[in-house]
Amino acid sequence: MEQIAQRAATGTLPSWEQVDGIVADAYRYASQDTGGHVADYIPALASAEPDLFGISVAQTDGATHGIGDVDVAFTIQSISKAFVYALVCDLIGHDSVRERIGVNNTGLAFNSVIAIELNDGHPMNPMVNAGAMATTALMPGASAEEQWEAIRSGLSAFAGRPLRLDEDVLSSEASTNHRNRAIAQLLHSYGRLDRDPSQVVETYTRQCALQVTATDLAAMGSTLADGGVNPITGERVVSATVCRDTLAVLAANGLYERSGEWLFDIGLPAKSGVAGGIVAVCPGKAGIGLFSPRLDSAGNSIRGRLAAAHLSRALGLNVFASEAVVTGSASQIVT
Ligand code: GLU
């Protein structure tokens, strides 16, 4: 961990110029790392350019910052789970999603079949593949096509622009996702999917193949940081309650089996994906979009994690960091 002073999380962001300088520092610091490997279990991802790196910050007041490859498109992958979960909660209510899907960490890999068996077919949380597919199945819609359209337009509203499918990644994953098909069939056998399992896998695979940039991820994160209103477009996407619930789920489950370490080091709800994206959210302050395709062994972007750690400390984003209030500084109530 980099030796950099931790600022308290309370208060507001520094000035635009200071934030911009700190974003540049985070970029320089994290660029030095060349460890990790590009994901290859989806064949089309193996050809990603490993040196790409971008950091984007979207403040809740609408100001933005970007450095590096912030406009390079990559597939959203698992990060879609966070936003589909938010949309489904907004449409059908938090309580029924909680009962059907759950919020607890499995402690096992994102595509674990054992986790389903150990929990009597309960998917456990919406950030592992079982829970994500069960969440996608809950999206209202008379047909798979209607469900897909609701997902595509909902994620686009989070980003503030129309998101497009990466057809190459979609067909590459669709021809190799035997494990996800097995998970959907297993959930179906436990009565946990009300829709056709192969259609659910197809819609889920599509949502993972939507193209985003680091700039998009920052806008999507800032919508969750801003009580559900996209600060750049001004559009309300989900309710403030849904944002709070989504961020709690991300804090517990967003970084695969490293979620505890991430929260300990960085102190922000976040979600990563195997194409190298990470979205991190500081409620009330900003959304951060990070992109670098080299991953650690759990599937998290290494440079993304280093940059997030720098930003969290230098900008005072860690939601657990406080400073003692100077005695006597509170305003006195004179009666
Ligand atoms: N589409 C990928 C899968 O389901 C997403 C994986 C990820 O980003 O964690 O395997």
Boltz pocket constraint, residues with backbone or C-beta under 6 A from the ligand:
constraints:
  - pocket:
      binder: B
      contacts: [[A, 76], [A, 77], [A, 78], [A, 79], [A, 110], [A, 111], [A, 129], [A, 173], [A, 180], [A, 204], [A, 205], [A, 208], [A, 272], [A, 273], [A, 274], [A, 275], [A, 299]]
      max_distance: 6.0
